[in-house]
């Protein structure tokens, strides 16, 4: 199942469930299943990384002109990224993992670049700025450390 799975949230959630079980077994002094949990993690972590790298590559290579007409409202790619990153950050709070944080940071950089490429499609500077403001706010709610475009505070 894991080899055909592209649901990164499900894979990441499975990783964290395993980490909880490992902690529970350590507290109960049951080392017999340690190798089993480690094997599962060795299967799941590379898949999670692969899926996030596919997402990052997809955003990097997307041409904004092929996505149809743009308007100044928040774009569906940005909204989906905000929901996705919020889920990953929420799950990662229980057992913080630097690898997951790094992969999400790479995806964030690509989404920021994508938003800038989309903003460049507008002819007037005013529309570009309105678009950028609208694209920043959904990411600000999803990222506990600040908005995706580097600003601070709430709008």
KEKE-352827 format. One record per residue: residue number from 0; residue in three letters; chain; x, y, z of N, C-alpha, C in turn. Coordinates in steps of 0.1 Angstrom, whole numbers, plus 5000, padded with zeros to 4 digits. Atoms other than C-alpha are relative to their C-alpha. Layout:
BEGIN
    i   aa  ch   n.X   n.Y   n.Z  ca.X  ca.Y  ca.Z   c.X   c.Y   c.Z
  NUM  ALA   A     X     Y     Z     X     Y     Z     X     Y     Z
...
//
This chain:
BEGIN
    i   aa  ch   n.X   n.Y   n.Z  ca.X  ca.Y  ca.Z   c.X   c.Y   c.Z
    0  UNK   A  5008  4988  5000  5000  5000  5000  5009  5013  5000
    1  UNK   A  4992  4988  4999  5027  5025  5009  5007  5004  4987
    2  UNK   A  4994  4996  5013  5044  5023  4975  4991  5007  4991
    3  UNK   A  5009  4994  5009  5013  5034  4958  4992  5012  5006
    4  UNK   A  5007  4989  4992  5002  5060  4984  5006  5013  4997
    5  UNK   A  4995  4986  5002  5004  5097  4976  4993  5009  5010
    6  UNK   A  5007  4992  4990  4985  5109  5006  5011  5003  5011
    7  UNK   A  4989  4997  4991  5013  5126  5025  4995  5003  5014
    8  UNK   A  5005  4998  4986  4991  5136  5055  4998  4986  5006
    9  UNK   A  5002  5013  4994  4981  5099  5060  5013  4993  5003
   10  UNK   A  4987  5006  4997  5017  5088  5058  5007  5006  5012
   11  UNK   A  4994  4993  4988  5029  5115  5082  4992  4997  5013
   12  UNK   A  5008  5004  4988  5000  5107  5106  5004  4986  5004
   13  UNK   A  4996  5014  4997  5010  5070  5104  5014  5000  5007
   14  UNK   A  4987  4998  4994  5046  5080  5113  4998  5004  5015
   15  UNK   A  5002  4995  4987  5034  5099  5143  4993  4990  5009
   16  UNK   A  5007  5010  4992  5011  5071  5155  5011  4990  5004
   17  UNK   A  4989  5010  4997  5041  5047  5153  5009  5006  5011
   18  UNK   A  4991  4994  4990  5062  5072  5173  4993  5000  5014
   19  UNK   A  5008  5001  4987  5034  5073  5200  5001  4986  5005
   20  UNK   A  4999  5014  4996  5034  5035  5201  5014  4996  5005
   21  UNK   A  4986  5002  4995  5072  5034  5204  5002  5006  5014
   22  UNK   A  4999  4994  4986  5070  5058  5234  4992  4992  5010
   23  UNK   A  5008  5008  4990  5042  5037  5250  5007  4987  5003
   24  UNK   A  4993  5013  4997  5062  5005  5246  5013  5002  5008
   25  UNK   A  4988  4997  4992  5093  5022  5261  4996  5002  5014
   26  UNK   A  5005  4997  4987  5073  5034  5291  4995  4987  5007
   27  UNK   A  5005  5013  4995  5058  4998  5295  5012  4990  5000
   28  UNK   A  4988  5009  5000  5093  4983  5291  4997  4987  4991
   29  UNK   A  5003  5011  5009  5083  4962  5261  5009  5002  4987
   30  UNK   A  4991  4997  5011  5114  4962  5238  4998  4990  4988
   31  UNK   A  5001  5010  5010  5102  4932  5217  4995  5005  4987
   32  UNK   A  5006  4995  5013  5084  4953  5191  5008  5012  4995
   33  UNK   A  4992  4989  5005  5111  4980  5187  5005  4998  4985
   34  UNK   A  4995  5003  5014  5125  4964  5155  4988  5002  4990
   35  UNK   A  5011  4998  5008  5090  4963  5141  4996  5014  4997
   36  UNK   A  5003  4986  5002  5083  5000  5147  5011  5006  4991
   37  UNK   A  4989  4994  5008  5118  5009  5133  4999  4996  4985
   38  UNK   A  5002  5004  5013  5111  4989  5102  4989  5008  4993
   39  UNK   A  5011  4992  5006  5078  5006  5096  5004  5015  4997
   40  UNK   A  4996  4986  5002  5094  5040  5101  5010  5001  4988
   41  UNK   A  4990  5000  5011  5122  5030  5076  4992  4999  4986
   42  UNK   A  5008  5000  5012  5094  5024  5051  4992  5013  4997
   43  UNK   A  5009  4989  5001  5072  5054  5058  5008  5013  4998
   44  UNK   A  4993  4988  5002  5098  5082  5061  5005  5003  4986
   45  UNK   A  4996  4997  5014  5113  5078  5026  4988  5003  4991
   46  UNK   A  5012  4998  5008  5078  5077  5012  4995  5014  5002
   47  UNK   A  5004  4986  4997  5068  5109  5030  5009  5010  4993
   48  UNK   A  4991  4991  5006  5099  5126  5018  4998  5001  4984
   49  UNK   A  5002  5001  5014  5093  5114  4982  4987  5008  4996
   50  UNK   A  5012  4993  5003  5057  5127  4982  5001  5015  5001
   51  UNK   A  4998  4986  4999  5067  5161  4995  5009  5006  4989
   52  UNK   A  4991  4996  5010  5095  5163  4970  4992  5001  4986
   53  UNK   A  5009  5000  5012  5069  5155  4942  4992  5013  5001
   54  UNK   A  5008  4988  4999  5047  5183  4955  5008  5013  4998
   55  UNK   A  4991  4989  5002  5076  5207  4956  5004  5002  4986
   56  UNK   A  4996  5000  5014  5087  5198  4921  4988  5005  4992
   57  UNK   A  5012  4996  5007  5051  5202  4909  4997  5015  5000
   58  UNK   A  5002  4985  4998  5048  5238  4923  5011  5007  4992
   59  UNK   A  4988  4994  5007  5083  5246  4909  4998  5001  4985
   60  UNK   A  5001  5001  5014  5074  5236  4874  4986  5005  4994
   61  UNK   A  5013  4996  5005  5038  5249  4872  5001  5014  4994
   62  UNK   A  5001  4988  5007  5032  5276  4847  4987  5007  5003
   63  UNK   A  5013  4993  4997  5007  5302  4860  4991  5003  4989
   64  UNK   A  5008  4997  5012  4995  5309  4825  4991  4988  4997
   65  UNK   A  5008  5012  5003  4982  5273  4822  4989  4997  5010
   66  UNK   A  5010  5003  4990  4960  5276  4853  4987  5008  4998
   67  UNK   A  5013  4993  5003  4933  5297  4836  5001  5015  5004
   68  UNK   A  5001  4985  4997  4922  5333  4843  5003  5002  5015
   69  UNK   A  4996  4996  4987  4937  5349  4874  4991  5012  5004
   70  UNK   A  5006  4988  4994  4919  5373  4897  5007  5003  5013
   71  UNK   A  4992  4996  4988  4930  5390  4929  4996  4993  5012
   72  UNK   A  5004  5008  4988  4912  5366  4952  5010  4989  5003
   73  UNK   A  4991  5011  4997  4932  5339  4970  4999  4989  4990
   74  UNK   A  4999  5010  5010  4943  5313  4945  4998  4986  5007
   75  UNK   A  5003  5013  4994  4932  5276  4951  5013  4993  5004
   76  UNK   A  4987  5006  4997  4969  5265  4951  5005  5005  5014
   77  UNK   A  4995  4994  4987  4977  5289  4980  4991  4995  5011
   78  UNK   A  5009  5005  4990  4946  5278  4999  5003  4986  5004
   79  UNK   A  4996  5014  4998  4955  5241  4995  5013  4999  5007
   80  UNK   A  4988  5000  4993  4990  5248  5006  4998  5004  5014
   81  UNK   A  5002  4995  4986  4978  5267  5037  4993  4988  5008
   82  UNK   A  5007  5011  4993  4955  5238  5046  5010  4988  5003
   83  UNK   A  4991  5011  4999  4982  5212  5040  5011  5003  5010
   84  UNK   A  4989  4997  4990  5010  5230  5059  4994  5001  5014
   85  UNK   A  5006  5000  4987  4986  5236  5088  4998  4986  5006
   86  UNK   A  5001  5014  4995  4979  5199  5090  5013  4994  5004
   87  UNK   A  4987  5006  4997  5015  5189  5089  5006  5007  5013
   88  UNK   A  4995  4993  4988  5025  5216  5115  4993  4995  5012
   89  UNK   A  5008  5005  4988  4997  5204  5138  5004  4987  5004
   90  UNK   A  4996  5014  4997  5007  5168  5136  5014  5000  5005
   91  UNK   A  4986  4999  4996  5044  5177  5140  5002  5005  5014
   92  UNK   A  4998  4994  4986  5038  5195  5173  5002  4989  5010
   93  UNK   A  4999  5010  4989  5035  5162  5193  5014  4994  5000
   94  UNK   A  4986  5005  5001  5069  5148  5181  5007  5008  4990
   95  UNK   A  4994  4991  5010  5087  5177  5164  5011  4993  4993
   96  UNK   A  4990  5006  5008  5109  5165  5136  5006  5010  4990
   97  UNK   A  4993  4990  5008  5135  5186  5119  4999  4997  4985
   98  UNK   A  5001  5004  5014  5133  5166  5086  4987  5004  4994
   99  UNK   A  5014  4996  5005  5095  5173  5083  5000  5015  4999
  100  UNK   A  5000  4985  5000  5101  5210  5091  5008  5005  4988
  101  UNK   A  4991  4996  5012  5129  5212  5064  4992  4998  4987
  102  UNK   A  5007  5003  5012  5107  5195  5038  4988  5010  4998
  103  UNK   A  5011  4990  5000  5078  5219  5046  5005  5014  4996
  104  UNK   A  4993  4987  5003  5102  5249  5044  5003  5000  4985
  105  UNK   A  4997  5000  5014  5113  5238  5009  4987  5002  4992
  106  UNK   A  5013  4998  5007  5076  5236  4998  4996  5014  5001
  107  UNK   A  5005  4986  4998  5069  5270  5013  5008  5009  4991
  108  UNK   A  4992  4991  5009  5098  5286  4993  4994  4999  4986
  109  UNK   A  5005  5002  5014  5084  5271  4961  4986  5006  4998
  110  UNK   A  5013  4993  5001  5049  5283  4969  5001  5015  5000
  111  UNK   A  4997  4985  5000  5062  5318  4976  5004  5004  4986
  112  UNK   A  4995  4996  5014  5080  5318  4942  4989  4999  4990
  113  UNK   A  5011  5002  5009  5049  5305  4925  4990  5012  5001
  114  UNK   A  5009  4988  4998  5028  5333  4941  5006  5012  4993
  115  UNK   A  4994  4989  5007  5053  5358  4928  4999  4999  4985
  116  UNK   A  5001  5002  5015  5052  5343  4893  4985  5003  4996
  117  UNK   A  5014  4997  5004  5014  5345  4894  4997  5015  5001
  118  UNK   A  5002  4986  4999  5015  5381  4906  5005  5008  4988
  119  UNK   A  4994  4994  5011  5037  5390  4877  4991  4999  4987
  120  UNK   A  5010  5002  5011  5008  5379  4854  4991  5012  4999
  121  UNK   A  5009  4989  5001  4988  5410  4863  5007  5012  4994
  122  UNK   A  4994  4989  5007  4994  5441  4842  5002  5012  5009
  123  UNK   A  4998  4988  4991  4989  5468  4869  5007  4996  5013
  124  UNK   A  4994  5001  4987  5010  5472  4900  4990  4999  5011
  125  UNK   A  5010  5000  4990  4979  5478  4920  4994  4985  5001
  126  UNK   A  5006  5013  5000  4964  5444  4910  5011  4990  5006
  127  UNK   A  4989  5009  4995  4998  5427  4917  5000  5001  5015
  128  UNK   A  4999  4999  4986  4999  5441  4952  4987  4995  5007
  129  UNK   A  5012  5006  4994  4962  5432  4960  5001  4985  5000
  130  UNK   A  4999  5014  5001  4969  5397  4948  5010  4995  5010
  131  UNK   A  4990  5004  4991  5000  5394  4969  4995  5001  5015
  132  UNK   A  5006  4998  4987  4982  5407  5000  4990  4988  5003
  133  UNK   A  5010  5011  4998  4954  5382  4995  5006  4986  5000
  134  UNK   A  4993  5013  5000  4978  5353  4989  5008  4999  5013
  135  UNK   A  4992  5000  4988  4998  5362  5021  4991  4996  5012
  136  UNK   A  5008  5002  4988  4969  5361  5046  4997  4985  5002
  137  UNK   A  5003  5014  4997  4959  5324  5042  5012  4992  5005
  138  UNK   A  4988  5007  4995  4995  5313  5047  5004  5005  5014
  139  UNK   A  4997  4995  4987  4998  5335  5077  4993  4992  5011
  140  UNK   A  5008  5008  4990  4971  5316  5095  5006  4986  5001
  141  UNK   A  4996  5014  5000  4987  5282  5085  5014  4999  5007
  142  UNK   A  4987  5001  4995  5022  5290  5097  5001  5007  5013
  143  UNK   A  4999  4994  4987  5027  5295  5134  5012  5009  5002
  144  UNK   A  4988  4992  4998  5061  5311  5129  4999  5013  4991
  145  UNK   A  5001  4988  5008  5048  5338  5105  4995  4997  4986
  146  UNK   A  5006  5002  5013  5034  5344  5071  5010  4995  4990
  147  UNK   A  4992  5006  5010  5047  5327  5040  5009  5010  4993
  148  UNK   A  4992  4990  5008  5060  5359  5024  5009  5008  5009
  149  UNK   A  4990  4994  4992  5081  5369  5054  4995  5013  5008
  150  UNK   A  5005  4988  4993  5059  5398  5068  4998  4996  5014
  151  UNK   A  5003  5003  4986  5049  5400  5104  4987  5005  5004
  152  UNK   A  5013  4995  4995  5018  5404  5124  4988  4996  4992
  153  UNK   A  5012  5003  5007  4982  5401  5114  4995  5012  4992
  154  UNK   A  5006  4990  5008  4964  5420  5087  4988  5006  5006
//
